[in-house]
Amino acid sequence: MDSLFFSSYLMCVLASIAAGLVGSYVVIKRLSYVSGSVAHGAFGGIGLATFLGIDPLIGATVFACLTSGFIGFVRTKAPEHEDALIGTIWSVGMAVGLLFIHFSSGYTGDLFSYLFGNILLTSSLDLWLVAGLDALIIGCIYLLYRPLQALTFDEDYAEILNIPVRFLMMFLFILIAFTSVILLQSVGIILVITLLTLPAASAWLMTQSLKKLQILAILFSACASLCGLALSIQFDLPSGPSIILVTVGIYACCFVWRHLLKHN
């Protein structure tokens, strides 16, 4: 039991790293709709992976990347249809996942924890996969930090500097895909948007520096995840909703603090 709790707390920390780093770009660029669509599209991969007998997170990663690539393509080639197609992905991803689960043999009840999250089901394979995705995200952001910073704050200026804006936007969508997969285990598909955006939004209320924002977002996400998990264990509550409610509480405190500073 102690090893189970240790794995869950470690998953909270690993998930918070990705949520804080990528969530900062999501908040500033206002891409929360993309993260929601990617998360729901990933459920199709979870269903397919179950049908094929492989780890659901592997299927979720593949489908999340495909969904992100499709959104990036639509955003570039047919922006007038972007809203409609992104909304469609939400439904199609869930429908495909549910159909594959329906045709899968054996017990599939634990799969529905991916909808609302159950971090207590974290396995050693999940930890290694999330740690690998974290390392990939950190490495990519480190190498492309300056171009991503320019893209985030002023896309037109980035184009003037001959920065490959379309490539970077597609790259950012892929990072959102990886992060959405990381957060599936902790809070589930339904709640991914909140954990991906609110810690960064809380940090955005405290600082306008991207580097400081990302550090604060990681800390806020880790605090919310660890405290939410502790509350869920202590009072026998669902882990995903508990984490989200603590996240909302942190945002409310930051909002009030920012409001008080403005009036002093």
Backbone bond lengths (Angstrom), bond angles and torsions (degrees), N, CA, C in turn:
res aa  C-N    CA-C-N  psi(-1)  N-CA   C-N-CA  omega(-1)  CA-C   N-CA-C  phi
1 M - - - 1.463 - - 1.535 110.97 -
2 D 1.364 116.85 -40.73 1.460 119.71 178.82 1.525 111.15 -62.29
3 S 1.341 117.09 -40.04 1.462 120.14 178.79 1.525 111.08 -66.23
4 L 1.339 117.08 -32.72 1.461 121.64 177.83 1.519 109.97 -64.94
5 F 1.339 116.85 -46.03 1.458 120.55 179.17 1.521 111.08 -66.10
6 F 1.331 116.70 -38.69 1.473 120.09 178.52 1.525 110.41 -61.48
7 S 1.338 117.03 -43.95 1.465 121.02 178.45 1.521 111.05 -61.45
8 S 1.322 116.35 -39.52 1.469 120.73 -179.12 1.526 110.90 -66.79
9 Y 1.338 116.64 -44.22 1.467 120.08 179.06 1.530 110.83 -66.38
10 L 1.320 116.53 -37.78 1.462 119.82 177.46 1.524 110.54 -64.74
11 M 1.324 116.98 -39.54 1.466 120.68 176.92 1.532 110.60 -61.90
12 C 1.330 117.14 -38.00 1.467 120.72 177.24 1.526 110.79 -57.67
13 V 1.320 116.37 -45.76 1.463 120.87 -178.53 1.528 110.80 -66.58
14 L 1.328 116.64 -45.99 1.465 120.62 -179.60 1.529 111.50 -62.44
15 A 1.323 116.21 -42.68 1.463 120.18 179.65 1.522 110.91 -65.28
16 S 1.326 116.98 -35.30 1.464 121.07 -177.61 1.526 111.82 -66.99
17 I 1.314 116.97 -32.09 1.465 120.21 178.99 1.529 110.08 -61.49
18 A 1.316 116.05 -49.86 1.469 120.03 179.76 1.516 111.38 -67.01
19 A 1.334 116.70 -42.62 1.463 120.43 -178.06 1.528 111.22 -61.38
20 G 1.340 116.74 -41.84 1.454 119.71 -179.00 1.518 113.37 -70.27
21 L 1.334 116.31 -43.05 1.461 119.69 -178.14 1.525 111.95 -67.56
22 V 1.312 116.54 -54.07 1.468 120.56 -175.63 1.524 111.01 -77.19
23 G 1.335 116.79 -35.34 1.458 119.78 179.46 1.514 112.90 -59.31
24 S 1.322 117.45 -29.68 1.467 120.80 178.00 1.519 111.07 -61.69
25 Y 1.327 116.99 -43.33 1.471 120.33 177.22 1.525 110.72 -68.24
26 V 1.316 116.79 -38.04 1.467 121.08 -179.76 1.526 110.62 -61.11
27 V 1.332 116.45 -43.63 1.464 120.82 -177.78 1.524 111.18 -68.65
28 I 1.326 116.85 -47.34 1.460 119.69 -176.86 1.529 111.20 -66.74
29 K 1.342 116.97 -39.49 1.467 121.07 -179.09 1.531 112.78 -87.28
30 R 1.332 116.38 -3.03 1.471 121.66 179.34 1.536 111.08 56.83
31 L 1.325 114.75 57.94 1.465 121.87 -177.59 1.523 112.29 -113.76
32 S 1.312 117.36 25.24 1.463 119.61 -178.02 1.525 111.90 -61.73
33 Y 1.338 117.46 -31.57 1.466 120.76 178.65 1.526 110.92 -64.39
34 V 1.331 116.43 -31.87 1.462 120.25 178.31 1.527 109.86 -68.58
35 S 1.319 117.08 -44.23 1.464 120.28 -179.32 1.523 111.35 -62.98
36 G 1.336 117.05 -38.05 1.467 120.27 177.40 1.509 112.07 -64.80
37 S 1.314 116.18 -43.21 1.455 120.61 -179.61 1.521 111.29 -66.34
38 V 1.333 116.64 -41.59 1.466 120.85 179.68 1.523 110.72 -63.93
39 A 1.329 116.20 -42.81 1.468 120.40 -179.53 1.522 111.31 -62.04
40 H 1.323 116.97 -43.97 1.467 120.04 179.34 1.526 111.22 -70.20
41 G 1.324 116.86 -35.71 1.455 119.56 176.30 1.525 111.91 -64.55
42 A 1.336 115.91 -32.00 1.466 120.43 -179.72 1.525 112.13 -64.44
43 F 1.333 117.22 -24.43 1.461 119.37 -179.38 1.532 110.80 -64.26
44 G 1.333 116.56 -29.38 1.460 119.76 174.26 1.516 111.19 -60.78
45 G 1.345 116.74 -39.58 1.453 120.94 177.58 1.510 112.66 -68.83
46 I 1.333 116.56 -33.51 1.466 120.63 176.76 1.524 110.03 -63.45
47 G 1.338 115.48 -44.94 1.462 119.63 178.56 1.518 112.46 -63.78
48 L 1.338 116.86 -43.75 1.467 120.81 -179.92 1.529 110.87 -64.65
49 A 1.327 116.88 -42.75 1.467 120.15 179.75 1.524 110.95 -61.91
50 T 1.317 116.63 -38.75 1.466 120.73 177.14 1.523 110.82 -64.02
51 F 1.314 115.67 -42.26 1.461 121.05 179.09 1.525 111.30 -62.41
52 L 1.353 116.23 -36.31 1.464 121.17 -178.54 1.527 112.45 -88.06
53 G 1.328 117.57 -8.18 1.453 121.14 177.83 1.515 114.79 80.14
54 I 1.350 118.20 28.61 1.461 121.48 177.54 1.527 108.94 -115.67
55 D 1.332 116.44 174.04 1.466 120.33 -177.11 1.530 110.64 -63.24
56 P 1.342 117.48 129.14 1.470 120.48 -177.51 1.524 113.69 -58.65
57 L 1.344 118.65 -33.69 1.458 120.11 -178.69 1.525 111.93 -67.09
58 I 1.332 116.88 -28.07 1.468 119.57 176.09 1.527 109.86 -67.20
59 G 1.333 115.80 -46.12 1.467 119.54 176.65 1.511 111.66 -62.51
60 A 1.336 117.02 -39.39 1.462 120.73 179.24 1.525 110.89 -63.24
61 T 1.323 117.33 -40.08 1.462 121.37 179.87 1.521 111.41 -63.38
62 V 1.330 116.71 -45.13 1.470 120.91 -179.54 1.524 110.44 -63.43
63 F 1.318 117.32 -48.08 1.462 120.83 -178.15 1.528 111.41 -67.38
64 A 1.327 117.15 -36.64 1.462 120.10 178.65 1.529 110.59 -63.64
65 C 1.328 116.62 -41.53 1.472 120.37 178.22 1.526 111.35 -66.42
66 L 1.333 116.90 -41.21 1.467 120.30 177.60 1.523 111.07 -63.64
67 T 1.327 116.20 -41.22 1.466 120.50 178.77 1.522 110.48 -63.88
68 S 1.332 116.59 -43.93 1.463 120.46 178.87 1.524 111.30 -61.87
69 G 1.335 115.97 -43.40 1.453 119.88 178.04 1.512 112.44 -61.21
70 F 1.328 115.89 -40.16 1.463 120.33 178.97 1.523 110.95 -65.60
71 I 1.331 116.90 -42.52 1.469 120.39 179.12 1.523 110.43 -63.53
72 G 1.341 116.16 -41.88 1.454 119.31 178.12 1.521 112.30 -62.74
73 F 1.323 116.35 -39.46 1.468 120.75 178.18 1.525 110.91 -64.75
74 V 1.321 116.57 -45.78 1.468 120.85 179.87 1.521 110.35 -63.68
75 R 1.319 116.88 -41.35 1.468 120.95 -178.83 1.529 111.38 -61.38
76 T 1.329 115.89 -31.55 1.459 120.45 -178.98 1.526 112.55 -86.42
77 K 1.339 116.95 -44.81 1.457 121.81 -172.02 1.524 114.10 -92.09
78 A 1.330 117.60 -31.17 1.472 119.60 -176.55 1.526 110.10 -142.79
79 P 1.349 117.44 64.27 1.469 120.26 -176.01 1.523 113.51 -61.71
80 E 1.350 116.66 -23.67 1.466 119.11 -179.57 1.524 112.15 -69.04
81 H 1.339 117.08 -19.20 1.471 120.68 179.39 1.531 112.32 -105.47
82 E 1.332 116.70 7.79 1.465 120.61 -172.51 1.526 112.45 -60.06
83 D 1.329 117.57 -49.57 1.467 120.70 -176.88 1.521 112.03 -61.11
84 A 1.339 115.80 -45.20 1.464 120.21 -177.43 1.527 111.36 -64.86
85 L 1.334 116.70 -43.60 1.455 119.93 -177.67 1.530 112.09 -70.93
86 I 1.328 116.43 -36.47 1.463 119.20 177.85 1.520 110.14 -65.54
87 G 1.326 116.88 -41.07 1.459 120.28 176.32 1.520 111.70 -62.32
88 T 1.332 115.87 -36.78 1.466 120.20 179.32 1.522 111.48 -66.09
89 I 1.333 116.53 -37.71 1.467 120.75 -179.68 1.523 110.69 -59.34
90 W 1.335 116.83 -38.75 1.468 120.18 179.30 1.534 109.83 -53.57
91 S 1.335 115.29 -49.52 1.465 119.97 -176.03 1.518 112.47 -73.83
92 V 1.330 117.08 -42.94 1.463 120.83 -176.48 1.525 110.42 -65.01
93 G 1.329 117.96 -42.42 1.449 121.10 179.38 1.521 112.04 -59.29
94 M 1.320 116.20 -44.77 1.467 120.08 178.80 1.525 110.66 -66.45
95 A 1.339 116.38 -42.18 1.462 120.28 -178.32 1.527 111.37 -63.27
96 V 1.323 116.87 -45.76 1.469 120.96 179.94 1.522 110.55 -62.05
97 G 1.340 116.19 -44.17 1.456 120.06 179.64 1.518 112.59 -61.49
98 L 1.323 117.17 -44.51 1.460 121.31 -179.52 1.530 111.51 -65.60
99 L 1.334 117.12 -36.81 1.466 120.28 178.82 1.529 111.04 -65.69
100 F 1.329 117.12 -45.64 1.466 119.63 179.09 1.529 111.13 -63.51
101 I 1.331 116.40 -39.23 1.468 119.69 177.74 1.523 110.42 -63.95
102 H 1.319 116.06 -37.50 1.468 120.71 179.17 1.524 111.03 -61.95
103 F 1.329 116.80 -38.39 1.463 120.68 -177.51 1.527 113.16 -89.51
104 S 1.330 117.25 0.09 1.463 120.61 179.07 1.521 109.99 -80.86
105 S 1.316 115.32 142.82 1.461 120.11 177.69 1.521 110.07 -90.08
106 G 1.308 116.56 152.27 1.457 121.03 178.22 1.512 112.50 90.07
107 Y 1.334 114.75 -174.89 1.472 121.18 -176.70 1.519 110.69 -77.99
108 T 1.330 117.23 128.28 1.467 121.81 -179.34 1.523 111.61 -126.62
109 G 1.317 117.54 14.34 1.465 120.09 -175.17 1.514 113.80 -60.31
110 D 1.359 117.39 -36.97 1.460 120.37 -178.23 1.521 112.56 -65.04
111 L 1.323 117.70 -20.38 1.460 120.33 -179.44 1.518 112.22 -61.55
112 F 1.311 116.95 -30.25 1.456 119.28 -177.70 1.530 111.36 -73.39
113 S 1.334 117.28 -8.39 1.462 119.17 172.03 1.526 110.56 -67.72
114 Y 1.353 116.12 -21.60 1.457 119.17 176.73 1.526 111.99 -69.18
115 L 1.312 117.79 -16.85 1.464 120.28 177.85 1.518 111.44 -76.26
116 F 1.333 116.98 -42.69 1.456 121.07 -175.96 1.531 112.84 -119.07
117 G 1.327 116.85 -2.14 1.447 120.84 176.17 1.516 113.74 84.18
118 N 1.304 116.25 140.53 1.461 123.13 170.81 1.524 107.17 -154.40
119 I 1.305 114.29 87.25 1.463 119.80 -173.29 1.526 112.18 -66.69
120 L 1.334 116.88 -16.21 1.462 120.48 178.23 1.525 111.93 -70.81
121 L 1.331 117.07 -12.04 1.462 120.71 177.96 1.528 112.16 -89.86
122 T 1.333 117.00 8.28 1.460 121.43 -178.67 1.532 111.39 -58.86
123 S 1.329 115.78 129.80 1.463 121.51 177.22 1.521 109.79 -106.84
124 S 1.320 116.40 169.23 1.466 120.44 178.03 1.529 110.94 -63.67
125 L 1.345 116.87 -35.08 1.463 120.12 177.42 1.527 110.51 -64.56
126 D 1.336 117.10 -40.51 1.465 121.02 177.09 1.525 110.66 -59.61
127 L 1.328 116.68 -43.72 1.463 121.00 -179.00 1.524 111.27 -62.60
128 W 1.346 116.15 -43.89 1.461 119.42 179.57 1.529 111.20 -65.55
129 L 1.330 116.61 -40.09 1.466 120.21 179.76 1.521 110.61 -64.92
130 V 1.330 116.94 -45.99 1.463 120.91 -179.37 1.531 110.71 -66.69
131 A 1.328 117.39 -39.24 1.466 120.24 177.45 1.526 110.54 -62.50
132 G 1.330 116.55 -40.20 1.463 120.40 177.06 1.523 112.37 -64.18
133 L 1.334 116.17 -43.09 1.459 120.07 178.03 1.523 111.01 -65.51
134 D 1.325 116.87 -38.56 1.467 120.96 175.89 1.524 110.86 -59.31
135 A 1.330 115.72 -47.21 1.464 120.18 -179.55 1.530 110.84 -61.02
136 L 1.323 115.79 -40.03 1.469 120.38 178.85 1.527 110.69 -64.59
137 I 1.327 117.04 -44.44 1.460 121.38 179.90 1.526 111.21 -63.33
138 I 1.332 116.70 -45.99 1.467 120.82 -179.76 1.529 110.47 -61.91
139 G 1.324 116.48 -44.95 1.456 120.47 -179.64 1.524 112.54 -62.24
140 C 1.325 116.49 -44.30 1.466 120.76 -178.97 1.526 111.47 -65.70
141 I 1.326 116.90 -43.04 1.462 120.34 -179.70 1.528 110.44 -66.91
142 Y 1.332 116.59 -37.45 1.468 119.87 178.11 1.534 110.73 -62.38
143 L 1.312 117.08 -43.46 1.459 120.91 -177.34 1.527 112.28 -71.57
144 L 1.331 117.29 -32.01 1.464 121.34 -174.42 1.528 112.30 -114.74
145 Y 1.319 116.83 25.45 1.467 119.40 -172.66 1.528 112.26 -60.91
146 R 1.319 117.89 -48.80 1.466 121.11 -177.24 1.525 112.62 -63.97
147 P 1.343 118.58 -50.31 1.467 117.95 177.26 1.535 113.01 -60.02
148 L 1.339 117.01 -39.38 1.463 119.64 178.69 1.522 111.39 -65.97
149 Q 1.317 116.81 -35.17 1.461 120.78 177.95 1.525 110.53 -64.40
150 A 1.331 115.91 -44.44 1.464 119.99 178.33 1.522 111.06 -63.69
151 L 1.324 116.91 -43.16 1.461 121.70 178.99 1.524 111.11 -62.57
152 T 1.312 116.93 -39.90 1.456 121.58 -174.79 1.519 111.91 -66.75
153 F 1.323 116.93 -43.92 1.462 119.74 -173.32 1.520 113.78 -90.98
154 D 1.327 118.18 -28.55 1.474 119.70 -178.75 1.519 109.04 -156.06
155 E 1.326 116.04 94.12 1.461 121.26 -176.61 1.519 111.96 -65.03
156 D 1.340 116.87 -37.85 1.465 120.43 -179.86 1.526 111.20 -66.02
157 Y 1.330 115.98 -41.38 1.465 120.04 178.51 1.526 110.59 -65.61
158 A 1.332 116.15 -35.88 1.463 120.37 177.76 1.527 110.64 -62.12
159 E 1.318 117.39 -38.23 1.468 120.77 178.09 1.528 110.80 -66.46
160 I 1.344 116.79 -37.82 1.465 120.83 178.28 1.523 110.59 -62.52
161 L 1.336 115.87 -33.99 1.465 121.13 178.99 1.529 112.38 -81.24
162 N 1.338 116.25 7.48 1.475 122.33 -179.71 1.530 112.81 62.49
163 I 1.314 116.09 29.47 1.466 121.09 173.66 1.527 107.62 -79.31
164 P 1.337 118.96 133.43 1.473 121.03 -178.49 1.539 111.81 -70.34
165 V 1.320 115.28 84.66 1.469 121.63 -172.35 1.524 111.50 -61.78
166 R 1.330 117.23 -45.21 1.470 119.70 -177.37 1.524 111.24 -63.39
167 F 1.320 116.00 -42.70 1.462 119.74 178.26 1.523 110.82 -62.40
168 L 1.333 116.30 -43.96 1.458 119.93 -178.02 1.538 111.93 -67.10
169 M 1.342 116.43 -35.78 1.459 118.56 177.23 1.522 110.44 -65.63
170 M 1.328 116.90 -41.73 1.457 120.27 176.57 1.533 110.43 -63.19
171 F 1.319 115.42 -40.73 1.459 120.65 177.79 1.530 110.66 -62.40
172 L 1.324 116.54 -41.27 1.464 120.63 178.90 1.525 111.00 -64.48
173 F 1.335 117.24 -37.93 1.468 120.62 176.54 1.536 110.88 -62.71
174 I 1.330 116.38 -38.13 1.473 119.64 178.06 1.528 110.43 -66.03
175 L 1.337 116.83 -39.77 1.464 119.87 176.23 1.528 110.69 -61.66
176 I 1.325 116.77 -38.73 1.463 120.78 176.51 1.525 110.23 -62.67
177 A 1.326 115.61 -37.82 1.466 119.73 178.80 1.529 110.63 -62.82
178 F 1.329 116.68 -48.89 1.465 120.14 179.07 1.526 111.14 -59.00
179 T 1.323 116.19 -43.93 1.465 120.10 -177.56 1.518 111.24 -66.98
180 S 1.316 117.13 -38.96 1.467 120.56 178.48 1.529 110.41 -61.06
181 V 1.329 116.41 -40.55 1.469 120.50 177.99 1.525 110.21 -64.01
182 I 1.326 116.80 -41.65 1.465 120.80 179.89 1.525 110.86 -60.60
183 L 1.332 116.24 -38.34 1.467 120.26 -175.07 1.528 113.10 -82.56
184 L 1.331 118.08 -10.89 1.465 120.59 -178.37 1.525 111.64 -58.84
185 Q 1.324 115.69 -42.93 1.458 119.87 -175.04 1.529 111.44 -68.55
186 S 1.346 116.76 -34.47 1.457 119.48 -174.63 1.520 113.08 -82.43
187 V 1.337 117.99 -46.57 1.472 119.33 -175.64 1.526 113.59 -122.34
188 G 1.316 118.36 -10.45 1.454 120.32 178.02 1.522 113.31 86.55
189 I 1.320 114.58 165.54 1.461 121.82 -176.26 1.526 112.45 -60.06
190 I 1.319 116.24 -42.61 1.460 120.66 -174.58 1.526 111.44 -63.04
191 L 1.339 117.65 -31.25 1.460 121.65 -171.52 1.524 114.15 -108.18
192 V 1.339 117.01 4.61 1.466 120.93 -177.92 1.522 111.75 -56.98
193 I 1.322 117.17 -43.98 1.466 120.92 -175.45 1.523 110.64 -56.01
194 T 1.336 116.56 -42.52 1.464 120.11 -176.93 1.514 111.65 -64.29
195 L 1.329 118.12 -48.12 1.462 120.26 -177.34 1.524 111.67 -71.81
196 L 1.319 117.16 -25.26 1.464 120.43 178.91 1.531 111.61 -78.56
197 T 1.328 117.10 -26.46 1.466 119.68 -173.59 1.530 114.44 -110.01
198 L 1.334 118.96 -41.26 1.464 119.66 -171.95 1.534 114.73 -65.44
199 P 1.356 119.99 -42.85 1.467 117.41 176.39 1.532 112.30 -58.98
200 A 1.331 116.64 -41.47 1.465 120.02 177.93 1.525 110.89 -68.32
201 A 1.341 116.76 -38.00 1.465 119.94 177.62 1.527 110.80 -65.22
202 S 1.339 116.12 -36.34 1.470 119.96 175.94 1.522 110.31 -63.64
203 A 1.317 116.45 -43.80 1.467 121.02 179.14 1.529 111.04 -65.66
204 W 1.323 116.55 -34.98 1.473 122.29 -179.89 1.521 111.13 -63.59
205 L 1.333 116.29 -26.79 1.469 120.95 176.47 1.533 111.52 -74.10
206 M 1.340 116.28 -19.53 1.466 120.56 -174.35 1.529 112.97 -100.89
207 T 1.330 117.97 -26.15 1.459 120.87 -176.89 1.525 110.33 -152.73
208 Q 1.340 115.90 154.39 1.457 121.53 176.83 1.526 111.65 -108.24
209 S 1.320 116.76 1.33 1.462 121.69 177.80 1.524 109.45 -85.00
210 L 1.318 117.47 128.72 1.457 121.21 -176.92 1.524 111.17 -62.25
211 K 1.327 117.26 -43.02 1.465 119.91 -177.93 1.529 110.81 -64.39
212 K 1.343 116.26 -46.42 1.464 119.87 178.78 1.529 110.85 -66.31
213 L 1.325 114.95 -36.93 1.460 119.59 178.87 1.530 110.62 -60.08
214 Q 1.319 116.66 -44.73 1.464 120.56 -178.55 1.523 111.70 -65.50
215 I 1.335 116.59 -39.41 1.465 119.73 178.41 1.524 110.57 -65.39
216 L 1.328 116.49 -45.90 1.464 120.33 178.74 1.525 111.28 -63.80
217 A 1.323 116.47 -39.24 1.464 120.38 -179.53 1.523 110.72 -62.90
218 I 1.325 117.02 -40.96 1.471 120.73 176.65 1.524 110.18 -61.84
219 L 1.340 116.27 -45.24 1.462 120.46 -179.06 1.528 111.49 -64.56
220 F 1.330 117.00 -43.50 1.468 120.49 179.25 1.526 110.85 -64.48
221 S 1.322 116.08 -41.92 1.461 120.20 179.71 1.525 110.82 -64.67
222 A 1.337 116.49 -43.37 1.466 120.37 179.44 1.522 110.96 -64.78
223 C 1.325 116.48 -42.51 1.466 120.66 179.15 1.519 110.52 -61.42
224 A 1.334 116.47 -46.27 1.466 120.71 -179.34 1.524 111.09 -64.00
225 S 1.331 116.72 -42.88 1.463 120.69 -177.72 1.523 111.63 -67.10
226 L 1.326 116.36 -46.76 1.464 120.00 -178.32 1.527 111.77 -67.37
227 C 1.336 116.67 -43.72 1.472 119.93 179.42 1.527 110.80 -67.74
228 G 1.338 116.46 -40.91 1.464 119.85 178.80 1.513 111.73 -63.26
229 L 1.340 116.41 -41.22 1.460 120.11 178.19 1.531 111.01 -65.81
230 A 1.328 116.43 -42.00 1.467 120.12 178.64 1.534 110.83 -61.24
231 L 1.329 116.45 -41.88 1.471 119.90 178.39 1.522 111.16 -64.96
232 S 1.330 116.17 -40.31 1.466 119.24 -179.01 1.525 111.60 -65.19
233 I 1.334 116.29 -36.97 1.467 120.26 178.33 1.529 110.68 -71.53
234 Q 1.338 115.76 -42.49 1.455 120.29 -176.28 1.523 112.38 -66.31
235 F 1.337 116.12 -40.75 1.472 120.15 -173.71 1.530 113.09 -111.24
236 D 1.355 116.48 12.30 1.464 121.62 177.68 1.528 111.37 56.05
237 L 1.337 115.64 54.00 1.462 122.73 -179.17 1.530 109.40 -112.15
238 P 1.337 118.16 159.49 1.471 120.22 173.71 1.525 110.42 -62.13
239 S 1.312 116.81 134.70 1.463 120.00 -173.74 1.530 112.87 -68.85
240 G 1.347 117.49 -44.06 1.460 120.53 -177.42 1.518 113.35 -58.17
241 P 1.335 118.52 -56.99 1.464 120.07 178.65 1.526 113.29 -59.90
242 S 1.331 117.50 -34.78 1.471 120.67 178.99 1.526 110.48 -63.13
243 I 1.328 116.26 -44.26 1.469 121.07 178.83 1.524 110.49 -62.48
244 I 1.321 116.45 -42.79 1.463 120.36 -177.96 1.528 111.19 -65.34
245 L 1.325 117.64 -41.03 1.464 120.20 -179.43 1.530 110.93 -64.75
246 V 1.328 117.81 -37.98 1.463 119.84 175.62 1.529 110.02 -66.25
247 T 1.325 116.86 -38.36 1.471 121.10 177.49 1.524 111.03 -60.22
248 V 1.323 115.97 -44.16 1.472 120.86 177.70 1.526 110.08 -63.11
249 G 1.335 116.82 -39.43 1.459 120.51 178.37 1.521 112.25 -61.88
250 I 1.330 116.69 -41.24 1.470 120.74 178.05 1.523 110.27 -63.66
251 Y 1.335 115.93 -43.00 1.469 119.20 178.89 1.527 110.67 -61.99
252 A 1.334 117.22 -42.13 1.459 121.20 -180.00 1.531 110.61 -61.67
253 C 1.334 117.25 -41.79 1.465 120.96 178.60 1.531 111.00 -63.63
254 C 1.331 117.13 -43.11 1.469 120.89 179.01 1.530 111.05 -65.07
255 F 1.329 115.37 -39.07 1.471 119.99 179.94 1.524 110.38 -63.67
256 V 1.322 116.59 -45.84 1.473 120.72 179.34 1.524 110.29 -64.06
257 W 1.345 116.66 -42.54 1.458 120.92 179.09 1.529 111.39 -60.32
258 R 1.330 116.26 -44.40 1.472 120.70 178.28 1.521 110.40 -63.48
259 H 1.312 117.22 -39.93 1.472 121.65 -179.67 1.530 110.55 -65.24
260 L 1.326 116.78 -40.87 1.466 120.99 -179.83 1.524 110.98 -67.09
261 L 1.349 116.83 -39.20 1.452 120.16 178.94 1.531 111.97 -63.19
262 K 1.332 116.03 -37.02 1.465 120.18 -179.42 1.534 111.86 -66.06
263 H 1.320 116.05 -27.10 1.466 119.95 -175.73 1.526 112.47 -102.67
264 N 1.337 115.88 15.13 1.472 119.93 176.77 1.534 110.70 -121.72
